[in-house]
């Protein structure tokens, strides 16, 4: 459940979906997960996690998933001005 901005340096509470930016990540269960395997599909179950950035942070940052690291907040990279 999303309760606040995903930026660790921000404490803005999550109140409305129309404010800020919501990110959805689907994660595989992996071996030995508490989520187990769906006996009908015979595939590892997946779980979906949501992260939210408030309006202020969404203008400067993004949320990314890096294998082996997890979910992190990174600054947005701006393109170079045209020459």
C-alpha positions in Angstrom: 0.0 0.0 0.0 1.3 3.4 -0.9 1.4 5.8 2.0 4.0 8.5 1.1 6.2 9.7 -1.6 8.8 7.1 -2.8 11.6 9.7 -2.4 13.3 8.8 0.9 14.0 12.5 1.5 10.3 13.5 1.1 7.5 12.9 3.6 4.5 14.1 1.4 1.6 11.7 2.2 -0.2 10.0 -0.6 -3.8 11.3 -0.7 -5.1 11.3 -4.3 -4.3 9.4 -7.5 -4.6 12.6 -9.6 -1.6 14.2 -7.8 1.9 13.1 -8.5 2.9 10.1 -10.5 2.2 6.4 -9.8 4.6 3.6 -10.8 3.7 0.0 -11.2 6.3 -2.8 -11.1 5.7 -6.5 -11.6 8.1 -8.7 -9.7 8.5 -12.5 -10.2 8.1 -14.6 -7.1 11.4 -16.5 -7.5 12.2 -19.8 -5.8 11.1 -20.4 -2.3 8.7 -17.4 -2.3 5.8 -17.2 0.1 3.6 -16.6 -2.9 4.4 -20.1 -4.3 3.2 -21.5 -7.6 -0.3 -21.4 -9.1 -1.2 -25.1 -9.5 -3.5 -24.3 -12.5 -0.9 -22.4 -14.4 2.2 -24.2 -13.1 4.1 -20.9 -13.2 5.6 -18.9 -10.4 3.1 -16.3 -9.2 4.0 -12.6 -9.7 3.3 -9.7 -7.4 2.6 -6.1 -8.3 4.0 -3.3 -6.3 3.1 0.4 -6.6 5.3 3.4 -5.8 4.2 7.1 -5.9 6.1 10.3 -6.4 4.5 13.6 -5.3 4.1 16.4 -7.8 7.3 18.1 -6.7 9.4 15.0 -6.8 7.9 13.7 -10.0 9.1 16.8 -11.8 12.7 16.0 -10.8 12.9 12.2 -10.3 11.7 8.9 -11.5 11.3 5.4 -9.9 13.2 2.5 -11.5 13.7 -1.2 -10.8 17.2 -2.6 -11.0 17.8 -6.3 -10.9 19.7 -7.3 -7.8 19.1 -3.8 -6.3 15.4 -3.3 -6.2 13.4 -0.2 -6.6 15.3 3.1 -6.4 14.6 6.8 -7.0 16.8 8.5 -9.5 17.0 12.0 -10.8 15.5 12.6 -14.3 18.1 13.1 -17.0 17.5 16.1 -19.2 18.5 15.9 -22.9 21.3 18.2 -24.1 20.1 21.4 -25.8 20.2 21.3 -29.6 23.3 22.7 -31.1 
